[in-house]
Amino acid sequence: MTESCGKTHEKIETPLARARGLGSAKSGYKHWWMQRVTALALIPLSVWLLFHLPNLFNNSYESAVLWMSEPWNAVTLLLFLWAAFYHALLGLEVIIEDYVHCHVGKPAMLIFTRFLFLGAGVMVGYAVLKINFG
């Protein structure tokens, strides 16, 4: 039996027939690999950010803007944000692909998730660059 958006259909197929046309592991490998690369990139970037966050919270707004306007801090913050957003996007895509069984809703959710993260990434990147370049 297969389930499609709450409806149950019976199919008599062999496991090989069900697996045909589902694609190969070639495209999934890049997805898996990029999730690991972004996770590794987030380790030193998170340590860097956690080292600087207490100083940012204990100082004034002007000192936080001054800190963010330094090129090294702005570039490192942008790298952290890119890695964090991309890592989260990859993880949510895997969750949607594995656990959403509605064939109509799955592509819509994947597209919505991509646009959501793209929009959030552009807004956050713009904010950092706006502070950096005035």
N, C-alpha and C positions, 0 to 999 in steps of 0.2 A: 504494500500500500504506500502511496505517496500522498503528501499533503501539500496543497497549494492554496495559500491564503484562507485557511480554515476549512477547505473542502477536501474530502478524502476520495482518492481515485485508486482503483486497483489496477496494477500492471503486472503482467506475468512476463518477467524478463530475467535473464541470467545476470549474475553480477558483472560479467564482462560487457554485456550489452548496455547495462546501466552506466558503466564507466566510460564507454566510447563517447567521444565528442565533448568531454569535460575539459579537455586541454591537458597539457603536460606540466611538469614541475618547472619548466624553464622560466616562465614568467613569474611564478611565485618565489623563485630563488632570489631574484633581485629585491623583491619586497622584503623578504626575510633578512637578507644581507644588509639592506639600508636601515632596517630597524636596529640591527646590532651595531652598525657604525654610528648611528645617531646616539644610541645608548652609551657607547664608549666616549663619544665626544662630549656628552653631557656630564660625565664624571668630573673632568678637570674644570669645565665651565661652571658647574654647580658649586664646586669648592671655591672657585674664584668669587662667584656671586655671594655665597654665604659668608665669605671673609669680608666683603665690602658692605653688606646690608646693614649690620649694626651701626656703622658709621653714618650711613645715609639716614637711618631712622632717628638717630640721636642729634642730628644737626638740622639747620634750617633748610627751607625750600631752596634758597639761593645757593647754599653750599652743595645741595644735591644736583642742581642744574649745572653748577660749575664742575662738579665731578663728572657728570654725564657729557659735558661739552669737551672733555679731553678726548683726543682721537683714540687712544688705546682703549679707554673704557667704553666708548661708543661702539667701536668695532667688536670688542669682546662681548658686549651686551647684545649686539645684533646677531652674532654667531650663536650665543646661548638661546636667544629667542627663536632663531631659525631652526636650530636643532630640536628645541622643545616642541615647537608647533609641528614640525615634520614628523617627529617621533610619535606624538599624540595622534596625528592624522593616520599614520600607518597602523597604529594599534586599534583605533576605532574602525578603520576599514576591515581589519581582520575580524573584529567582533561582529560587524555587520554581515560580512561574507559568511561567517561560520554559524551565526545564531539567528539571523533573519531568514525565514523560510518562505516568505511571501515573494513570489517572483515579480510581482508588480511593484511592490514597495522597496525592494532591495536596491535597484538602480537609482531610484529617486533619493533614497537615503544616502547612497554613496555620493551622488552628485551634490546634494545639499551639504554633506559633510565637507567635501572638497571646497565648495564656495565659501562655507563658513570659515574654514581655516585660512583660506586665501584672503578673505576680507579682513579677518582679525590680524593676520600677519602683515598685510599692507598697512593697516591702521597703526599697529604698534611700531613697525619700521619707520613709517612717516613721522610718528611722534618723536622717536629717538633722533632721527635726522633733523627734524625741525629744531629740537633743542640744541643739537650739535652745531648746526649752521645758522641758527638764529632765524 
